[in-house]
Amino acid sequence: MTVSPLRRALTVLAVVTLAVTAAPTVAAAEPDPKALTWTVQPATPSGPDQRRWINASLDPGQVVTEHLAVRNFSRNAVAFSLKAADGYLTDKGRFNMLSSDRPSVDGGTWIDVREKVTVGPGETRVVPFTITVPRAATPGDHPAGIAATVTSTGGTVNVESRVGFRVMVRVNGTAQAALSVRDLNATYTSSWNPFAGGTVRVRYTVQNDGNVWVSGTSRVAVSDLLGRTDHDATGQVEELLPGGTRQIDTRADGIWALGRVRTTVSTSPTVLGDAQAGTEVRQASASVTTWVVPWAQLVLLCLVAALLLGVRAVLRHRRRRLAGLLARARQEGRDAVLVGGSAAGPEPDAGDASR
């Protein structure tokens, strides 16, 4: 059978048209995360609400249903994976959740949500999820996070892009708030200016030894040998989850020290999240002693002492010299009187004068 040139041209045109039409569908099946924009936030069954994250105070064994909203700002429909995991704070104090290759063992395992949700372009989908607290759960905070993720494949590496929010689950019971001070170290650096005080550098680690999410304040006091406080400053301790730590480095300037310098750091925690009546708030403190030799002041003192001794020696030498000159002058005066009396001879008497 012979195919006419016109029919062959129409067939090629139809194949090209189908290929161009199918191209967006293939791209939507595996979208590029860099070209996508989406948000995930707490919601009610009717849509997103004003909460930044979810705070849930629950009893052991309690089950509660919450909602999240996924909004797709992209031009294509996207199939998002929904995942929950344990939450933690980074070294910079930002909340994050464990990556997919790290298993969750706490609050992240209490959240049950569907695996995937497809959201059309410019569309918002509300998805319910449940939080089930184990009956043997310990009192306190069990942070978690929930996110909508998109995974792209680049060669042999899978890149997971995710957007989500934190879920702070607090199990009702005895709440304890405590910030301990660990690894306290203080070093003194004297100023080379003898008329200026030195600097005490204080480094320590604050650890959340309680079972609730807290922030707080830390007070650094530096006292001298006589117990007088030269420096008393209060700083802010950023939020810490249970078991979390944060290193703090501070300086106390203008410290006049001689001998023993005692540095004391005390902490006072503040409970974050939903306040709970009967929370045990424990303050803590730690001290370290540093022995200081003020070299600049000692050098200045030695120079002043040497100067005073030199001035005293010069003054004493001048007094001795002046005393010697005065004694010599007196002696020369006496000698001059004696010599003058011998050269004049005896005076004539009156009788001789009359003749």
C-alpha positions in Angstrom: 0.0 0.0 0.0 1.4 3.4 -1.0 1.1 6.3 1.4 0.6 9.7 -0.2 2.9 12.6 0.7 -0.1 14.5 2.1 -1.1 11.6 4.4 2.5 11.2 5.6 2.7 14.9 6.5 -0.5 14.8 8.4 0.7 11.8 10.4 3.9 13.5 11.4 2.0 16.6 12.5 -0.3 14.6 14.7 2.6 12.9 16.5 4.4 16.2 17.2 1.1 17.7 18.5 0.6 14.7 20.9 4.2 15.0 22.2 3.9 18.7 22.9 0.6 18.2 24.7 1.9 15.3 26.8 5.1 17.2 27.9 3.5 19.2 30.8 1.9 16.0 32.2 5.3 14.3 32.4 6.8 17.4 34.1 4.0 17.5 36.7 4.7 13.9 37.6 8.2 14.7 38.8 8.3 18.5 39.4 11.5 20.5 40.0 11.4 21.7 43.7 13.1 24.9 42.6 10.2 25.8 40.5 7.6 25.1 43.2 6.3 27.3 45.9 4.0 25.9 48.7 3.1 26.5 52.3 1.9 24.2 55.1 0.2 25.5 58.2 -2.2 24.5 61.0 -5.8 24.6 60.0 -9.4 23.9 61.0 -11.7 21.7 58.9 -12.7 24.8 57.0 -9.2 26.1 56.2 -6.0 27.6 57.5 -6.1 29.4 60.9 -3.8 32.0 62.6 -1.6 29.5 64.5 2.1 29.3 63.7 2.3 25.8 65.1 0.2 23.5 67.2 0.4 23.3 71.0 -1.5 20.3 72.4 -1.7 19.5 76.1 -2.9 15.9 76.4 -3.3 13.2 78.9 -1.6 9.8 78.4 -3.7 7.6 76.1 -5.6 10.6 74.7 -6.3 10.9 71.0 -7.0 14.2 69.3 -7.7 15.1 65.6 -6.0 18.2 64.1 -5.8 19.6 60.6 -3.2 21.0 58.3 -3.5 23.0 55.1 -1.3 22.6 52.0 -1.4 25.5 49.5 0.2 25.1 46.1 1.3 28.4 44.5 2.7 26.7 41.4 1.2 26.5 37.9 1.0 22.7 38.0 -0.6 20.1 40.2 1.8 18.6 42.7 1.7 15.3 44.6 3.1 16.1 48.1 4.3 13.5 50.5 3.2 14.2 54.1 5.6 13.1 56.8 5.9 13.5 60.6 9.1 13.2 62.6 10.7 14.1 66.0 11.6 17.8 66.4 14.7 19.4 67.6 16.5 22.8 67.8 19.6 23.5 65.7 22.7 25.1 67.1 21.4 28.5 65.9 18.1 28.0 67.8 15.9 27.1 64.8 13.3 24.4 65.0 13.8 21.4 62.6 12.6 17.9 62.3 14.5 14.7 61.6 15.3 13.9 58.0 13.7 10.8 56.4 16.8 8.7 56.9 16.7 9.1 60.7 14.1 7.2 62.6 11.8 9.0 65.1 11.4 7.6 68.6 9.3 10.1 70.4 6.6 12.6 69.5 7.0 12.1 65.7 5.7 8.5 66.1 2.5 9.7 67.7 1.3 11.6 64.6 -0.7 9.6 62.0 -1.3 11.4 58.6 -2.0 10.2 55.1 1.1 9.5 53.0 0.3 11.7 50.0 -1.9 14.6 48.9 -2.3 16.1 45.4 -2.9 19.8 45.3 -3.8 21.6 42.1 -2.3 24.9 40.9 -3.3 27.7 43.2 -5.4 25.3 45.3 -5.4 24.7 49.1 -6.1 21.3 50.5 -7.0 20.6 54.2 -5.8 17.2 55.5 -6.7 15.8 58.9 -4.2 14.0 61.1 -4.4 12.4 64.6 -2.1 12.7 67.6 -2.2 9.6 69.8 -0.4 9.8 73.1 0.8 6.4 74.5 -0.5 5.4 77.9 3.0 5.1 79.2 4.2 8.5 77.9 6.2 10.5 80.4 5.0 14.0 81.5 6.5 16.9 79.7 7.1 18.2 76.1 7.6 15.8 73.2 8.3 18.0 70.2 7.6 16.9 66.7 7.1 18.4 63.2 4.9 17.6 60.2 5.7 18.6 56.6 4.7 18.4 53.0 7.7 17.2 50.9 8.8 16.9 47.3 11.6 14.6 46.3 13.7 15.2 43.2 16.2 12.8 41.7 19.5 14.3 40.5 21.8 11.5 39.3 22.3 9.1 42.2 21.3 11.6 44.9 17.7 12.3 46.0 17.0 15.8 47.2 14.1 16.2 49.7 12.5 19.7 49.9 10.0 20.2 52.7 7.9 22.9 54.3 6.2 22.3 57.6 5.5 23.4 61.1 6.2 22.2 64.6 3.7 20.2 66.8 4.4 20.7 70.5 2.8 17.9 72.4 2.8 18.3 76.2 1.8 15.3 78.2 0.1 16.4 81.4 1.7 15.5 84.7 4.5 16.8 86.8 6.2 19.5 84.8 9.8 20.5 85.7 11.7 23.5 84.5 15.4 23.6 85.1 18.5 25.1 83.4 21.7 23.7 84.7 25.2 25.3 84.2 27.9 23.0 83.0 31.5 23.3 81.9 32.0 26.8 83.5 35.3 28.3 82.6 36.6 31.8 83.4 39.9 33.4 82.2 41.3 36.7 83.2 43.2 38.9 80.8 44.8 42.0 82.3 45.0 45.2 80.4 48.4 46.6 79.4 47.0 50.0 80.4 47.8 50.1 84.1 44.9 52.6 84.6 42.3 50.2 83.1 40.8 47.1 84.5 41.1 43.7 82.9 38.7 41.4 81.2 37.1 38.2 82.4 35.9 35.8 79.6 33.2 33.5 80.8 32.3 30.4 78.8 29.7 27.8 79.9 27.0 25.5 78.7 23.3 25.8 79.7 21.4 22.5 79.6 17.6 22.0 79.9 17.4 19.3 82.7 13.7 19.6 83.0 10.9 18.0 80.9 9.3 21.1 79.4 10.2 23.6 76.7 11.8 26.7 78.4 13.8 29.9 77.8 15.3 31.9 80.7 17.9 34.3 82.0 21.5 33.9 83.1 23.3 36.2 85.6 27.0 36.5 85.6 28.6 38.0 88.7 32.4 38.6 89.2 33.7 39.3 92.7 37.2 40.1 94.0 39.2 38.9 97.0 37.2 40.9 99.5 33.8 39.7 98.1 33.0 43.0 96.3 31.1 42.5 93.0 32.8 44.3 90.1 30.5 43.0 87.4 26.8 41.9 87.5 25.1 41.4 84.1 22.0 39.5 83.0 21.7 37.8 79.6 18.9 36.0 77.8 18.9 32.2 77.3 17.1 31.3 74.1 14.5 28.5 73.9 15.7 25.0 74.8 13.8 21.7 74.4 14.2 19.0 77.1 17.7 17.7 77.0 18.9 20.5 74.8 22.1 22.5 75.4 23.4 25.9 74.3 26.9 27.3 74.7 27.2 30.9 75.9 30.3 33.1 75.8 30.3 36.4 77.5 32.8 39.0 78.7 33.1 41.2 81.8 35.3 44.3 81.2 36.8 46.7 83.6 37.6 44.1 86.3 40.2 45.3 88.9 41.5 42.1 90.3 44.3 41.0 92.7 44.6 37.5 93.8 41.3 35.5 93.8 38.5 36.3 91.4 35.3 34.4 91.8 32.8 34.1 88.9 29.3 32.9 89.5 26.7 32.1 86.9 23.1 31.6 87.9 20.0 30.7 85.8 16.3 31.2 86.1 14.0 29.3 83.6 10.8 30.4 82.1 8.2 27.9 80.8 7.2 28.3 77.2 4.0 27.1 75.5 0.8 26.5 77.5 1.4 27.4 81.1 0.7 24.5 83.5 -0.2 25.0 87.1 2.1 23.4 89.6 5.2 23.5 87.4 8.4 23.0 89.4 10.8 25.8 88.5 14.3 25.2 89.8 17.0 27.8 89.7 20.7 26.7 89.5 24.1 28.2 89.8 27.8 27.3 89.4 31.0 29.1 90.5 34.7 29.0 89.5 37.7 30.7 91.0 40.5 32.3 89.0 43.8 33.5 90.5 45.0 36.8 89.0 48.3 38.6 89.0 47.9 42.2 87.8 51.2 42.5 86.0 50.6 45.9 84.5 49.7 47.4 87.9 52.7 45.6 89.5 55.1 46.9 87.0 53.7 50.4 87.5 54.0 50.0 91.3 57.6 48.9 90.9 58.3 51.9 88.7 56.7 54.2 91.1 58.6 52.6 94.0 61.9 52.9 92.1 61.1 56.5 91.3 60.4 57.3 94.9 63.6 55.6 96.1 65.6 57.5 93.4 64.0 60.8 94.4 64.7 60.0 98.1 68.3 59.2 97.3 68.8 62.3 95.3 67.3 64.5 98.0 69.4 62.8 100.7 72.5 63.3 98.6 71.6 67.0 98.1 71.0 67.4 101.8 74.3 65.9 102.6 76.1 68.0 100.1 74.4 71.1 101.4 75.2 70.3 104.9 78.9 69.7 103.9 79.0 73.1 102.1 77.5 74.8 105.1 79.9 73.2 107.4 82.8 74.1 105.2 81.6 77.7 104.9 81.4 77.9 108.7 84.8 76.5 109.1 86.3 78.9 106.5 84.6 81.8 108.4 86.1 80.8 111.7 89.5 80.4 110.1 89.2 83.9 108.5 88.5 85.5 111.9 91.4 83.8 113.5 93.8 84.8 110.8 92.6 88.4 110.8 93.1 88.8 114.6 96.8 87.6 114.5 97.8 90.0 111.6 96.6 93.2 113.4 98.7 92.7 116.6 98.1 94.1 120.1 96.5 97.6 120.3 98.6 100.4 122.0 97.6 101.6 125.5 96.5 105.1 126.3 99.8 106.2 127.8 101.7 105.5 124.7 99.2 107.3 122.7 99.5 110.5 124.8 103.3 110.7 124.2 
